[in-house]
């Protein structure tokens, strides 16, 4: 069932997906289109909003593009901020689990 996500919840979902997969450097990255398609299928609106949010996260330097913009990974310098932000939305997930 598709659902509507607020901006903060969408941002947390994107970051959570990358944190859970351990995408903290250019050695471990995630395909941009795969993330957009996966979240676009889960939301009521299409992937345009997801693309805009990913671009905003990259502009805020929470994530970086790699391989000519085809893949993304999280900025290791902002790890504590990302972990704290995601922890507010996903209570099951704790800081100790994000090593």
C-alpha positions as CSV (number, residue, x, y, z in Angstrom):
1,X,0.0,0.0,0.0
2,X,1.4,3.4,-1.0
3,X,1.5,6.1,1.7
4,X,2.3,9.7,2.0
5,X,5.6,10.7,3.8
6,X,6.4,14.1,5.2
7,X,9.7,15.7,4.2
8,X,11.5,14.8,7.5
9,X,10.2,11.2,7.3
10,X,11.3,10.9,3.7
11,X,14.7,12.3,4.5
12,X,15.0,9.8,7.4
13,X,13.9,6.9,5.2
14,X,16.5,7.7,2.6
15,X,19.3,8.0,5.2
16,X,18.2,4.9,7.0
17,X,18.3,2.8,3.9
18,X,21.9,3.9,3.2
19,X,23.1,3.6,6.8
20,X,21.6,0.1,7.1
21,X,23.5,-0.9,4.0
22,X,26.7,0.7,5.3
23,X,27.2,3.1,2.4
24,X,29.7,5.4,4.2
25,X,32.4,5.8,1.5
26,X,32.9,5.5,-2.2
27,X,34.0,1.9,-1.7
28,X,30.4,1.0,-0.5
29,X,27.8,2.9,-2.5
30,X,24.2,2.5,-3.6
31,X,22.7,3.0,-7.1
32,X,20.8,6.3,-7.3
33,X,18.1,5.0,-9.6
34,X,17.5,1.9,-7.5
35,X,16.9,4.0,-4.4
36,X,14.5,6.4,-6.3
37,X,12.6,3.5,-7.8
38,X,12.3,1.6,-4.5
39,X,11.0,4.7,-2.6
40,X,8.9,5.9,-5.6
41,X,7.0,2.6,-5.5
42,X,6.3,2.9,-1.8
43,X,5.0,6.5,-1.9
44,X,1.8,8.0,-3.4
45,X,3.7,10.5,-5.5
46,X,6.3,9.3,-8.0
47,X,10.1,9.5,-7.7
48,X,10.4,13.2,-8.5
49,X,10.0,14.1,-4.8
50,X,12.6,11.4,-3.9
51,X,15.0,12.8,-6.4
52,X,14.5,16.3,-5.1
53,X,15.1,15.1,-1.5
54,X,18.3,13.3,-2.5
55,X,19.5,16.4,-4.3
56,X,18.7,18.5,-1.2
57,X,20.6,16.0,1.0
58,X,23.6,16.2,-1.3
59,X,23.4,20.0,-1.3
60,X,23.4,19.9,2.5
61,X,26.5,17.5,2.3
62,X,24.8,14.6,4.0
63,X,25.5,12.4,1.0
64,X,27.7,12.6,-2.1
65,X,27.4,11.4,-5.6
66,X,29.9,9.0,-7.2
67,X,30.5,7.5,-10.6
68,X,29.2,10.5,-12.6
69,X,26.1,10.8,-10.4
70,X,24.9,7.3,-10.9
71,X,25.6,6.2,-7.3
72,X,25.5,7.8,-3.9
73,X,27.1,7.3,-0.5
74,X,26.9,9.0,2.9
75,X,29.3,11.7,4.1
76,X,31.4,10.1,6.8
77,X,32.1,13.6,8.3
78,X,28.4,13.9,9.2
79,X,28.0,10.4,10.6
80,X,26.9,11.5,14.1
81,X,24.3,13.9,12.8
82,X,22.9,11.3,10.4
83,X,22.8,8.6,13.1
84,X,21.0,11.0,15.5
85,X,18.5,12.1,12.9
86,X,17.6,8.6,11.8
87,X,17.4,7.5,15.4
88,X,14.6,9.9,16.1
89,X,12.4,8.3,13.4
90,X,13.4,4.6,13.7
91,X,13.3,3.9,17.5
92,X,14.2,0.2,16.9
93,X,17.5,1.2,15.4
94,X,20.1,2.4,17.9
95,X,23.5,4.2,17.7
96,X,25.4,1.1,18.7
97,X,24.0,-0.7,15.6
98,X,25.5,1.8,13.2
99,X,29.2,1.2,13.6
